[in-house]
Amino acid sequence: MFKVAVIIPTYNRAALIERALASVIAQTYAASEIIVVDDGSTDNTQQLIEDNYAQIRYLQQTNKGVSAARNAGINASTCEWICLLDSDDSWQPDKLEKQCKALTENPDYLFCHTNEIWYRNGKILNQGKKHEKHGGNIFKYCLPLCAISPSSAMIKKELFDKVGLFDENLPACEDYDMWLRICCQYPVLFLDEALTNKFGGHEDQLSRQYWGMDRFRIIALQKCIGSQKLSASDREAAIDMLINKIGIFLKGAEKHGKNEHCEEFEALAEHYGNTLCLKT
């Protein structure tokens, strides 16, 4: 019998979070804990939860970002397994049941994720080849982009003791950073079923709040390369991707007249003995 906690970070999403909560409550395998971490909302999120969801544990904090909110929920949980769910996403009713079954059948895995359906403005989006999901030793698949949706992940809590919690210094791409840290050391179990629903197109998505998102991936790659956790092959691939990301960033910075981080990243590329070249 798996004890599963669902951690839902939220910030001013009273208009969206009920869809997420309804999908958790409707699970055919009931979560042991549902924890909503309110990251300083100024809308009616608190009233909504307190008036309608007595079974939910509601935590509040000053606005610190999604990483701090997830970490607060993880630390507060008493369960052995953690499921993450962004407040604008939802699950198919048998998501937890199928993940628990798969992990029971594959007890050596500490991490399981699922395939997903993408929606934008009420329509299903086709996913490109680069977004194809994988299982096993997937570190190299994690280098170009975020290869795992947080809302699809089921993680044994002890894994955070091994790799650390989400990096609260990263305002975005914190999931990319986490998957690099996990997947360079551990294989992941993948269910090739669309059990997670991702909804895009709203204004408060992090990808719309920051220019040059690759700068956060560069920071994550730099951390991972310096961690001494990589095999020789994975280290070579990570350095190659770091140079690629720096080239993309510098090209975008020049286009938009941004100078921040340029010298730092150029020096970083030089440190690894490479010449900058655009590979896109």
TORKOL-4160 file (C-alpha; in steps of 0.2 Angstrom, whole numbers, padded with zeros to 4 digits, m for minus):
280
<pt num="1" X="0000" Y="0000" Z="0000"/>
<pt num="2" X="0008" Y="0016" Z="m0006"/>
<pt num="3" X="0006" Y="0032" Z="0005"/>
<pt num="4" X="0006" Y="0046" Z="m0008"/>
<pt num="5" X="0006" Y="0065" Z="m0005"/>
<pt num="6" X="0001" Y="0077" Z="m0019"/>
<pt num="7" X="0010" Y="0093" Z="m0018"/>
<pt num="8" X="0001" Y="0108" Z="m0027"/>
<pt num="9" X="0010" Y="0125" Z="m0027"/>
<pt num="10" X="m0001" Y="0139" Z="m0032"/>
<pt num="11" X="0000" Y="0158" Z="m0034"/>
<pt num="12" X="m0016" Y="0168" Z="m0038"/>
<pt num="13" X="m0024" Y="0154" Z="m0047"/>
<pt num="14" X="m0041" Y="0152" Z="m0039"/>
<pt num="15" X="m0049" Y="0152" Z="m0056"/>
<pt num="16" X="m0039" Y="0137" Z="m0061"/>
<pt num="17" X="m0035" Y="0127" Z="m0046"/>
<pt num="18" X="m0052" Y="0119" Z="m0044"/>
<pt num="19" X="m0049" Y="0109" Z="m0060"/>
<pt num="20" X="m0032" Y="0102" Z="m0053"/>
<pt num="21" X="m0040" Y="0098" Z="m0036"/>
<pt num="22" X="m0055" Y="0089" Z="m0044"/>
<pt num="23" X="m0044" Y="0078" Z="m0053"/>
<pt num="24" X="m0035" Y="0073" Z="m0038"/>
<pt num="25" X="m0050" Y="0070" Z="m0028"/>
<pt num="26" X="m0057" Y="0059" Z="m0042"/>
<pt num="27" X="m0042" Y="0047" Z="m0042"/>
<pt num="28" X="m0046" Y="0029" Z="m0042"/>
<pt num="29" X="m0032" Y="0027" Z="m0030"/>
<pt num="30" X="m0034" Y="0040" Z="m0016"/>
<pt num="31" X="m0019" Y="0051" Z="m0011"/>
<pt num="32" X="m0015" Y="0050" Z="0008"/>
<pt num="33" X="m0011" Y="0068" Z="0008"/>
<pt num="34" X="m0016" Y="0083" Z="m0003"/>
<pt num="35" X="m0006" Y="0098" Z="0001"/>
<pt num="36" X="m0009" Y="0115" Z="m0007"/>
<pt num="37" X="0006" Y="0127" Z="m0004"/>
<pt num="38" X="0000" Y="0145" Z="m0007"/>
<pt num="39" X="0015" Y="0155" Z="m0012"/>
<pt num="40" X="0008" Y="0172" Z="m0006"/>
<pt num="41" X="m0008" Y="0173" Z="m0016"/>
<pt num="42" X="m0018" Y="0190" Z="m0016"/>
<pt num="43" X="m0034" Y="0182" Z="m0024"/>
<pt num="44" X="m0047" Y="0172" Z="m0015"/>
<pt num="45" X="m0037" Y="0156" Z="m0015"/>
<pt num="46" X="m0037" Y="0154" Z="0004"/>
<pt num="47" X="m0056" Y="0157" Z="0005"/>
<pt num="48" X="m0059" Y="0144" Z="m0009"/>
<pt num="49" X="m0049" Y="0131" Z="m0001"/>
<pt num="50" X="m0056" Y="0133" Z="0017"/>
<pt num="51" X="m0074" Y="0134" Z="0011"/>
<pt num="52" X="m0074" Y="0119" Z="0000"/>
<pt num="53" X="m0060" Y="0107" Z="0003"/>
<pt num="54" X="m0059" Y="0102" Z="0021"/>
<pt num="55" X="m0049" Y="0086" Z="0016"/>
<pt num="56" X="m0034" Y="0097" Z="0010"/>
<pt num="57" X="m0020" Y="0103" Z="0020"/>
<pt num="58" X="m0017" Y="0121" Z="0016"/>
<pt num="59" X="0000" Y="0130" Z="0019"/>
<pt num="60" X="0004" Y="0148" Z="0016"/>
<pt num="61" X="0020" Y="0157" Z="0014"/>
<pt num="62" X="0026" Y="0174" Z="0007"/>
<pt num="63" X="0030" Y="0174" Z="m0011"/>
<pt num="64" X="0046" Y="0165" Z="m0014"/>
<pt num="65" X="0043" Y="0156" Z="m0030"/>
<pt num="66" X="0037" Y="0139" Z="m0036"/>
<pt num="67" X="0053" Y="0130" Z="m0030"/>
<pt num="68" X="0051" Y="0136" Z="m0012"/>
<pt num="69" X="0032" Y="0131" Z="m0013"/>
<pt num="70" X="0036" Y="0113" Z="m0019"/>
<pt num="71" X="0050" Y="0112" Z="m0006"/>
<pt num="72" X="0038" Y="0117" Z="0008"/>
<pt num="73" X="0025" Y="0104" Z="0003"/>
<pt num="74" X="0038" Y="0090" Z="0002"/>
<pt num="75" X="0045" Y="0094" Z="0019"/>
<pt num="76" X="0028" Y="0095" Z="0027"/>
<pt num="77" X="0023" Y="0078" Z="0019"/>
<pt num="78" X="0023" Y="0062" Z="0030"/>
<pt num="79" X="0021" Y="0050" Z="0015"/>
<pt num="80" X="0035" Y="0040" Z="0007"/>
<pt num="81" X="0030" Y="0045" Z="m0011"/>
<pt num="82" X="0028" Y="0063" Z="m0018"/>
<pt num="83" X="0017" Y="0067" Z="m0033"/>
<pt num="84" X="0019" Y="0085" Z="m0040"/>
<pt num="85" X="0004" Y="0094" Z="m0048"/>
<pt num="86" X="0005" Y="0112" Z="m0055"/>
<pt num="87" X="m0011" Y="0121" Z="m0051"/>
<pt num="88" X="m0015" Y="0124" Z="m0069"/>
<pt num="89" X="m0014" Y="0105" Z="m0074"/>
<pt num="90" X="m0024" Y="0090" Z="m0070"/>
<pt num="91" X="m0024" Y="0071" Z="m0070"/>
<pt num="92" X="m0033" Y="0057" Z="m0078"/>
<pt num="93" X="m0043" Y="0048" Z="m0065"/>
<pt num="94" X="m0032" Y="0032" Z="m0065"/>
<pt num="95" X="m0015" Y="0041" Z="m0065"/>
<pt num="96" X="m0010" Y="0037" Z="m0047"/>
<pt num="97" X="m0017" Y="0019" Z="m0048"/>
<pt num="98" X="m0007" Y="0015" Z="m0063"/>
<pt num="99" X="0009" Y="0023" Z="m0057"/>
<pt num="100" X="0008" Y="0014" Z="m0040"/>
<pt num="101" X="0005" Y="m0003" Z="m0050"/>
<pt num="102" X="0020" Y="0000" Z="m0061"/>
<pt num="103" X="0031" Y="0005" Z="m0046"/>
<pt num="104" X="0025" Y="m0011" Z="m0037"/>
<pt num="105" X="0030" Y="m0021" Z="m0052"/>
<pt num="106" X="0046" Y="m0012" Z="m0054"/>
<pt num="107" X="0052" Y="m0010" Z="m0036"/>
<pt num="108" X="0070" Y="m0004" Z="m0039"/>
<pt num="109" X="0064" Y="0013" Z="m0047"/>
<pt num="110" X="0063" Y="0028" Z="m0036"/>
<pt num="111" X="0054" Y="0039" Z="m0049"/>
<pt num="112" X="0040" Y="0037" Z="m0062"/>
<pt num="113" X="0033" Y="0049" Z="m0075"/>
<pt num="114" X="0019" Y="0048" Z="m0088"/>
<pt num="115" X="0015" Y="0054" Z="m0105"/>
<pt num="116" X="0004" Y="0069" Z="m0106"/>
<pt num="117" X="m0009" Y="0078" Z="m0117"/>
<pt num="118" X="m0006" Y="0096" Z="m0121"/>
<pt num="119" X="m0020" Y="0109" Z="m0122"/>
<pt num="120" X="m0019" Y="0127" Z="m0128"/>
<pt num="121" X="m0035" Y="0138" Z="m0128"/>
<pt num="122" X="m0046" Y="0122" Z="m0127"/>
<pt num="123" X="m0038" Y="0113" Z="m0141"/>
<pt num="124" X="m0026" Y="0098" Z="m0141"/>
<pt num="125" X="m0008" Y="0102" Z="m0147"/>
<pt num="126" X="0002" Y="0089" Z="m0156"/>
<pt num="127" X="0019" Y="0087" Z="m0148"/>
<pt num="128" X="0035" Y="0087" Z="m0158"/>
<pt num="129" X="0048" Y="0074" Z="m0159"/>
<pt num="130" X="0059" Y="0084" Z="m0147"/>
<pt num="131" X="0046" Y="0082" Z="m0133"/>
<pt num="132" X="0045" Y="0063" Z="m0134"/>
<pt num="133" X="0046" Y="0055" Z="m0117"/>
<pt num="134" X="0058" Y="0041" Z="m0112"/>
<pt num="135" X="0062" Y="0029" Z="m0098"/>
<pt num="136" X="0078" Y="0021" Z="m0091"/>
<pt num="137" X="0094" Y="0031" Z="m0091"/>
<pt num="138" X="0088" Y="0047" Z="m0099"/>
<pt num="139" X="0101" Y="0060" Z="m0094"/>
<pt num="140" X="0106" Y="0064" Z="m0112"/>
<pt num="141" X="0087" Y="0066" Z="m0116"/>
<pt num="142" X="0086" Y="0079" Z="m0102"/>
<pt num="143" X="0100" Y="0090" Z="m0109"/>
<pt num="144" X="0091" Y="0100" Z="m0123"/>
<pt num="145" X="0075" Y="0104" Z="m0113"/>
<pt num="146" X="0064" Y="0099" Z="m0099"/>
<pt num="147" X="0061" Y="0081" Z="m0103"/>
<pt num="148" X="0049" Y="0077" Z="m0089"/>
<pt num="149" X="0033" Y="0086" Z="m0084"/>
<pt num="150" X="0033" Y="0090" Z="m0065"/>
<pt num="151" X="0014" Y="0086" Z="m0065"/>
<pt num="152" X="0017" Y="0069" Z="m0071"/>
<pt num="153" X="0031" Y="0064" Z="m0058"/>
<pt num="154" X="0029" Y="0052" Z="m0044"/>
<pt num="155" X="0045" Y="0052" Z="m0033"/>
<pt num="156" X="0050" Y="0042" Z="m0018"/>
<pt num="157" X="0053" Y="0055" Z="m0005"/>
<pt num="158" X="0070" Y="0048" Z="0000"/>
<pt num="159" X="0077" Y="0053" Z="m0017"/>
<pt num="160" X="0076" Y="0071" Z="m0012"/>
<pt num="161" X="0088" Y="0067" Z="0003"/>
<pt num="162" X="0100" Y="0060" Z="m0010"/>
<pt num="163" X="0099" Y="0074" Z="m0023"/>
<pt num="164" X="0093" Y="0089" Z="m0014"/>
<pt num="165" X="0077" Y="0099" Z="m0015"/>
<pt num="166" X="0072" Y="0111" Z="m0029"/>
<pt num="167" X="0084" Y="0125" Z="m0031"/>
<pt num="168" X="0076" Y="0141" Z="m0024"/>
<pt num="169" X="0088" Y="0152" Z="m0033"/>
<pt num="170" X="0081" Y="0148" Z="m0050"/>
<pt num="171" X="0066" Y="0158" Z="m0054"/>
<pt num="172" X="0062" Y="0146" Z="m0069"/>
<pt num="173" X="0069" Y="0130" Z="m0076"/>
<pt num="174" X="0070" Y="0123" Z="m0058"/>
<pt num="175" X="0062" Y="0107" Z="m0065"/>
<pt num="176" X="0076" Y="0105" Z="m0079"/>
<pt num="177" X="0089" Y="0107" Z="m0065"/>
<pt num="178" X="0080" Y="0094" Z="m0054"/>
<pt num="179" X="0079" Y="0081" Z="m0068"/>
<pt num="180" X="0097" Y="0083" Z="m0072"/>
<pt num="181" X="0102" Y="0080" Z="m0054"/>
<pt num="182" X="0091" Y="0064" Z="m0053"/>
<pt num="183" X="0094" Y="0057" Z="m0070"/>
<pt num="184" X="0113" Y="0058" Z="m0070"/>
<pt num="185" X="0112" Y="0045" Z="m0056"/>
<pt num="186" X="0096" Y="0036" Z="m0057"/>
<pt num="187" X="0085" Y="0027" Z="m0070"/>
<pt num="188" X="0067" Y="0033" Z="m0071"/>
<pt num="189" X="0051" Y="0022" Z="m0075"/>
<pt num="190" X="0040" Y="0029" Z="m0089"/>
<pt num="191" X="0022" Y="0025" Z="m0092"/>
<pt num="192" X="0018" Y="0028" Z="m0110"/>
<pt num="193" X="0000" Y="0033" Z="m0107"/>
<pt num="194" X="m0007" Y="0051" Z="m0107"/>
<pt num="195" X="m0012" Y="0052" Z="m0089"/>
<pt num="196" X="m0007" Y="0070" Z="m0086"/>
<pt num="197" X="m0016" Y="0085" Z="m0094"/>
<pt num="198" X="m0005" Y="0101" Z="m0097"/>
<pt num="199" X="m0014" Y="0117" Z="m0100"/>
<pt num="200" X="m0005" Y="0132" Z="m0108"/>
<pt num="201" X="m0008" Y="0149" Z="m0115"/>
<pt num="202" X="m0012" Y="0159" Z="m0099"/>
<pt num="203" X="m0002" Y="0174" Z="m0095"/>
<pt num="204" X="0006" Y="0169" Z="m0079"/>
<pt num="205" X="0016" Y="0155" Z="m0085"/>
<pt num="206" X="0034" Y="0156" Z="m0080"/>
<pt num="207" X="0040" Y="0155" Z="m0099"/>
<pt num="208" X="0031" Y="0171" Z="m0102"/>
<pt num="209" X="0039" Y="0181" Z="m0087"/>
<pt num="210" X="0057" Y="0179" Z="m0092"/>
<pt num="211" X="0067" Y="0183" Z="m0107"/>
<pt num="212" X="0082" Y="0171" Z="m0112"/>
<pt num="213" X="0076" Y="0156" Z="m0103"/>
<pt num="214" X="0092" Y="0147" Z="m0108"/>
<pt num="215" X="0101" Y="0157" Z="m0095"/>
<pt num="216" X="0093" Y="0147" Z="m0081"/>
<pt num="217" X="0097" Y="0130" Z="m0091"/>
<pt num="218" X="0116" Y="0136" Z="m0092"/>
<pt num="219" X="0116" Y="0139" Z="m0073"/>
<pt num="220" X="0109" Y="0121" Z="m0071"/>
<pt num="221" X="0121" Y="0113" Z="m0083"/>
<pt num="222" X="0136" Y="0122" Z="m0075"/>
<pt num="223" X="0130" Y="0115" Z="m0058"/>
<pt num="224" X="0128" Y="0098" Z="m0064"/>
<pt num="225" X="0145" Y="0097" Z="m0073"/>
<pt num="226" X="0153" Y="0103" Z="m0057"/>
<pt num="227" X="0144" Y="0091" Z="m0046"/>
<pt num="228" X="0157" Y="0076" Z="m0050"/>
<pt num="229" X="0142" Y="0065" Z="m0052"/>
<pt num="230" X="0143" Y="0062" Z="m0071"/>
<pt num="231" X="0151" Y="0048" Z="m0081"/>
<pt num="232" X="0164" Y="0053" Z="m0094"/>
<pt num="233" X="0151" Y="0052" Z="m0108"/>
<pt num="234" X="0138" Y="0061" Z="m0099"/>
<pt num="235" X="0150" Y="0075" Z="m0094"/>
<pt num="236" X="0156" Y="0077" Z="m0112"/>
<pt num="237" X="0137" Y="0078" Z="m0118"/>
<pt num="238" X="0133" Y="0091" Z="m0104"/>
<pt num="239" X="0148" Y="0102" Z="m0109"/>
<pt num="240" X="0143" Y="0101" Z="m0127"/>
<pt num="241" X="0125" Y="0106" Z="m0123"/>
<pt num="242" X="0132" Y="0120" Z="m0111"/>
<pt num="243" X="0141" Y="0128" Z="m0126"/>
<pt num="244" X="0126" Y="0126" Z="m0137"/>
<pt num="245" X="0115" Y="0135" Z="m0124"/>
<pt num="246" X="0128" Y="0149" Z="m0122"/>
<pt num="247" X="0128" Y="0152" Z="m0141"/>
<pt num="248" X="0109" Y="0152" Z="m0141"/>
<pt num="249" X="0108" Y="0164" Z="m0126"/>
<pt num="250" X="0122" Y="0176" Z="m0133"/>
<pt num="251" X="0113" Y="0177" Z="m0150"/>
<pt num="252" X="0096" Y="0181" Z="m0141"/>
<pt num="253" X="0105" Y="0194" Z="m0130"/>
<pt num="254" X="0112" Y="0203" Z="m0145"/>
<pt num="255" X="0096" Y="0203" Z="m0154"/>
<pt num="256" X="0087" Y="0210" Z="m0139"/>
<pt num="257" X="0101" Y="0222" Z="m0133"/>
<pt num="258" X="0103" Y="0213" Z="m0117"/>
<pt num="259" X="0121" Y="0213" Z="m0109"/>
<pt num="260" X="0118" Y="0204" Z="m0093"/>
<pt num="261" X="0127" Y="0188" Z="m0091"/>
<pt num="262" X="0136" Y="0189" Z="m0108"/>
<pt num="263" X="0154" Y="0191" Z="m0101"/>
<pt num="264" X="0151" Y="0178" Z="m0088"/>
<pt num="265" X="0144" Y="0165" Z="m0100"/>
<pt num="266" X="0158" Y="0168" Z="m0113"/>
<pt num="267" X="0171" Y="0166" Z="m0099"/>
<pt num="268" X="0162" Y="0150" Z="m0094"/>
<pt num="269" X="0163" Y="0143" Z="m0112"/>
<pt num="270" X="0182" Y="0148" Z="m0113"/>
<pt num="271" X="0185" Y="0139" Z="m0096"/>
<pt num="272" X="0179" Y="0122" Z="m0104"/>
<pt num="273" X="0191" Y="0125" Z="m0118"/>
<pt num="274" X="0178" Y="0127" Z="m0132"/>
<pt num="275" X="0175" Y="0141" Z="m0145"/>
<pt num="276" X="0158" Y="0147" Z="m0146"/>
<pt num="277" X="0149" Y="0141" Z="m0161"/>
<pt num="278" X="0130" Y="0142" Z="m0164"/>
<pt num="279" X="0123" Y="0124" Z="m0167"/>
<pt num="280" X="0105" Y="0129" Z="m0170"/>
